[in-house]
Amino acid sequence: MADNIADLILGGDPSTHLLQEAFAFDITLTKVRCAACNTVSCLGALAVDGGHLEALVKCADCGSNLMRATRTSRGCVLEMHSARHLYF
């Protein structure tokens, strides 16, 4: 774990700004496209099932599993098997 915020910066390459932009947004404001039925939905408007160790987001139109967040002993894992795109 870094002790200094400067240790967390990804080099000085201009492409790192794209990564910073991609991961510094409010996830509930994004739109997600379902890979199965091509429906685009606002992520914050979709229902989430699960509990303390898992969150599962399903497509509101076809019911496909868009995203799964799982808490493991080593951290959190985000799977996006049925989400084609995130728009932010």
Secondary structure by P-SEA (a helix, b strand, c coil): cccccccccccccaaaaaaaaacccccccbbbbbcccccccccccbbbbbcccbbbbbccccccccbbbbbcccbbbbbccccccccc
